Amino acid sequence: MTRLIFLGAPGAGKGTQAQTLAHHRNIPHVSTGDILRQAMQKQTPLGVRAQDYVSRGELVPDQLVNDLVEERLDEPDAQDGWILDGFPRKVSQAFFLDELLQQKQIHQDVRVINLEVPDDVLIARLLGRGRADDNEEVIRRRLEVYREQTAPLIDFYRDRQQLVSVNGNQSLEEVTAELLNVIDS
């Protein structure tokens, strides 16, 4: 059974690799951004609450994101595995997820993969996407925020012997091959 958490800075390739592996393994790629958009689109009770924050330009609170992730992992297609992308983002969310997985008695089966890519490569990749909000100053700030808030998760999972680091500064195919190797080992 494949249950993975993907970590890595913006531009590291988490979404791309998660989609590829999810297709390979026939399991869902669970992206918190997608979960939020779907819940708001379907106007689920949690989605309506999330929409309220989003429409005011505010961040959706942790508890609401936690509830949305729990709801998504309870869906039938996620019973045989999943790949989490964008969650947890903070150690507090990692503690929530750990408790949730312990309740479901699946916490031992989870691997955490950190895609490592040098900053100069990340910046070039993000600038290459051509998004309006992707200028070098904004990208550098996003990397700072990542290091402040999300990077502590690397130590959190390393301390628990759940972390595997993968060189994300290779071709798409090489990264995929290395990830499949990690999952199958």
N, C-alpha and C positions, 0 to 999 in steps of 0.2 A: 504494500500500500504506500502511495506517495503522498506525503504531507510536507510541504516546504514553505518556508518563510524566506522571501528575498529581501536582502538589504543591499544598499548601495546608494551612492550620491545621485542627484539628478543627472541624467545623461549616461549612467553606467550601463544601461541596456536591460534593466529589470523587466519592464513591460514587454519588450520584444522577446526576450528569452522565456518569460513566463508563458506567453502565448504559444510559442513554439513547443515548449515542454508539455503544456496542458494538452495541446493537440496530439503530441506523441503518446501521452499516457491516458488520453481520453478522460481527463478530469478538469474541473473548472479552474480558470484563472480568476482569482478573486481579487479585484482591484477595489480599494475603498472608494476611489473616485467614481468608478462605474456603479458600485452599490448605492452610493448617494444619489447619483443621477437617476438610476432605475427606481429607487424608492420614491423619489420626488415625482417622477413621471407617472408611476402607478398610483400615486397619492395614498400610499400605505400610511397608517397612523404615524410611524416613525418618519416617513418621507415628508409628511405635512409639517411635522415639527422641525425637520432639517431645513425645509424650504423657508420657514420663518427666519431662521438665522441667515441663510444664504441671501435672501432678498434684502436683508438689512446690511449685507456686506460683511457679516461677522463670521468667524470660524465656528464650525459645528462643534459643540462641546464633546469632550472625550466620552462621557457616559452615553451620549446618543450614538456616536460612532461605534463604541463597544457593543451597544444593543443591536445595531445594524449588522455588524460582523457576526454576532451570535446567531441572529436570525438567518443570515446567509449560509452559515456553516450547518444549520439544521435542515437546509433544503435537501431533497432526495439526491440530486446529482453530486452533492459534496460528501456523501457517505463513504465513498470508496477512495477519497483523497481530494487534495486541493493544493493550489499554490497561492499563497498570500503575497500580494504586492502592494506596498503602501501602508501596511499595518503589520505589526505595531510601528508607530513612529517615535514613541517615547517609552521609557522604562516603565512608567505607570501603566501604559497599555500592554506592555509585555507581561507584567504581573497579572493583569486582568485575563489575558489570553491563556497564560499558564494555569490559572485557576479554572477557567472554562474547560480547557483540555483535560485537566485532572478529573473534573466532574464527569467528562465523557470517557474517561479512562483511555485517552489516546496521547497523553503528553509525552510518552516515551518514544513514540513513532515519528516525532517531528524533527526535521533537519533544517538548519538555518544556513543559508548560503549568502555570503557577502561577495558582491562583484566589485573587485578592486580595479580602479582606473585612475591614472594620474590626473591632477587638476587641469593641466594644459590640454589634455585630450578631451576631458569633460567639457571644457569651455568651447573648444573647437566643434565638438559634436552638437552642443546646444545652439551655438551660433549658426551652425549648418542647417538646423531645422527650419530657420527662417520665420519663427513666430514673432509677432509684433512685440511681445513683452520680453523677448530674449536678446537684450543687449549685454555687453560684457559686465557692466556695473551691476545690473540686476542678477546676472548669473553668479557673479562672485558673492553677492549677498545671499543668494539661495544656498550656495555651498557653505557659507558661514553658518547659516541657520541649520543646515543639515548637520554640520559638525557639532554645534551646540546641543541640538535636541535629539538627533537620531543616532549619531555616532556612538553615544554611550551604550546603545543596544549591542554593539559589537563586543564590548567587554562583558556585558550581561550574559550573552549567549556563550562567549568563550569560556567564562567561569563555570558554566554548566556543561561544558564539553559538547555543545550542540552545534558549534559554529564550524563551517568549512569555508575557507576563502578561495575564490576562483579569480584568475587573471581575466578581467573583462576587457583588457587592452589587446585583444586578438581579433581575428576575423569572426564574423557572426557564426560561421560553421565550426570554427575551432572552439569557441566558447560553448556552443551547444554540445559538442562532442565531450568536452571536459565536464559539463554539467551532467550529462547522461552517465558518464563514467562515475561521478560522485554518487549519483542516485542509486546506481546499480551495485556499488561496492558495499 
